[in-house]
Amino acid sequence: MKLTKEQWSWVFYDWANSGYGIIVTTAILPIYFKSVAQTSGVSAANATAFWGYSNSFGTLLVAILAPFLGALADYPGFKKRLLLSFTTLGMVMTLGLALLPPSQWQWLLVLYVLSVLGYSGGNLFYDSFLTDVSDNDQMDQLSSVGYGFGYLGGVLAFILFMVLALTHGFGHLGSLAVARYGFALAAIWWAIFLIPLARNVHQRHALSATHAPLKQSWHRVWQTIAHLRQHRGLAWFLVAYFCYIDGVDTIFTMATSIGMDIGITSSTLIMVLLAVQLVAFPCSIFYGWLAQKTSTRTGILIAIVVYLLICLDALHLKSVDDFWLLAILVGTSQGGIQALSRSYFGRLVPKQQSSEFFGFYNILGKFSAVLGPILVGVVTQLTGQSRIGAASLSLLFLVGLVIFWALPRLAPDNS
């Protein structure tokens, strides 16, 4: 598939914010937070739980706002304006993380929650732009390329961060100096690679302009909810997506904390995370190819089964080798399941209301990310073992698998 300039510009937004995803969310802040929290007297289990709760609260905020913001973005000119506004919030809050002293671990969580709001809000509008930059035949491959290059961009941003840290003689990844460097670099990387989208990507599908967009957006959200039975197949897909994406997001946000709980060093965790990103790059693109050769439904089913096996195998998670194996398995399907879910949904939605419907897509994804970390946190605290908390996510993948398996009888696959 040969991409146009506009499509490459859209792809590079995923490249842009993936620096935040790997440096802040996955690699640096979890390690740094657990270090400063435990120094302040917080137990390892409670630090893991607090990290999960903060992720839940941040995604809850954007989940509440998502349908209304999506409906507003469907009016001419609003989609890009909202994307840029939320992205700016995320970048500013990321820079703000570098200014806090290590003793203020509670405030680290507050600024992190606000950065999650900006990051997640920006992704809502980015996802809905998929219907503007591609047609139904291109969606699987373009969505997969977006996720694939996002992972590659995250790896390159992290490698640049490590080079700068080593060049300046900084110490371990939990140190304040390294954290400040990482947060600043993530924000700058985000800003630079946002430029192509800001210049070249345009909203092509929109509703008629209105003099009262805020009021009309609110009205449309409730109207869509009231008439959701008219979109029966779409609604059932969202239920299945709610279940399985819960586990996907939770594994991503909690992996570092769980690894530390079983005694894996921070340097090893970083190597594992880089390996996962590198594996995810070609595998995400492979899932796009697989969907073209078989169907989008087949690709999603395969990815759900892989994740179900990962959660069940987490019960045997005891060593570094066990963690490596599970991490590589995650890398094979993480991008694929997200990319194909996005393109599957993009085919089902009315194009002029894509942002509104992606708002519902986002709210279910984010509410699932509220419940998943809480589930892991509660089970971890009750059992004192992170691996049992991780294994508890298998229930969510199983429910999602059953519903999605039945989905063709409710909404034939349009791929």
Sequence and secondary structure as in RCSB ss.txt:
>XXXX:A:sequence
MKLTKEQWSWVFYDWANSGYGIIVTTAILPIYFKSVAQTSGVSAANATAFWGYSNSFGTLLVAILAPFLGALADY
PGFKKRLLLSFTTLGMVMTLGLALLPPSQWQWLLVLYVLSVLGYSGGNLFYDSFLTDVSDNDQMDQLSSVGYGFG
YLGGVLAFILFMVLALTHGFGHLGSLAVARYGFALAAIWWAIFLIPLARNVHQRHALSATHAPLKQSWHRVWQTI
AHLRQHRGLAWFLVAYFCYIDGVDTIFTMATSIGMDIGITSSTLIMVLLAVQLVAFPCSIFYGWLAQKTSTRTGI
LIAIVVYLLICLDALHLKSVDDFWLLAILVGTSQGGIQALSRSYFGRLVPKQQSSEFFGFYNILGKFSAVLGPIL
VGVVTQLTGQSRIGAASLSLLFLVGLVIFWALPRLAPDNS
>XXXX:A:secstr
    HHHHHHHHHHHHHHHIIIIIIIIIHHHHHHHHHHHTT  HHHHHHHHHHHHHHHHHHHHHHHHHHHHHHTS
TTHHHHHHHHHHHHHHHHHHHHTTS TT HHHHHHHHHHHHHHHHHHHHHHHHTHHHH  TTTHHHHHHHHHHHH
HHHHHHHHHHHHHHHHHTT   TTSHHHHHHHHHHHHHHHHHHHHHHHHH          S HHHHHHHHHHHHH
HTGGGGHHHHHHHHHHHHHHHHHHHHHHHHHHHHHHTT  HHHHHHHHHHHHHHHHHHHHHHHHHHHHS HHHHH
HHHHHHHHHHHHHGGG  SHHHHHHHHHHHHHHHHHHHHHHHHHHHHHS GGGHHHHHHHHHHHHHHHHHHHHHH
HHHHHHHHS HHHHHHTTHHHHHHHHHHHHHGGGTS    
